[in-house]
């Protein structure tokens, strides 16, 4: 007994997670939806795989309903607040890291300058001693004719 089987494409078109299509929505390609709603393709594919969004496949291309993943105003505000808080936290961490790096750099510079100052002070002390020795020699030499 021969049975007719549906072509593969038709069976894929039937693959919709929810059969009810909301009014005013339309099926659009993944890329178009991703660009329109600032969502990455990999995120959309993950949502499809987990059944989080409705989809259909036509000719090997995935389509999703245009209305999906739109946030309610309260969700949008809380998401924005969470995102803003996360961004503030990240900015604060980056600022703290930058300040710590600057502090380390300045500490290193201060230590370097202190070493240079110490060396310079030792040189000045050596030069003063040398000057005192030369002055003493000059005084002795200048008084020698009177001593003889």
Secondary structure as UniProt FT lines:
FT   HELIX           8..13
FT   TURN            23..24
FT   STRAND          27..29
FT   HELIX           30..37
FT   HELIX           41..50
FT   STRAND          55..58
FT   TURN            59..60
FT   STRAND          61..65
FT   TURN            66..69
FT   HELIX           73..147
//
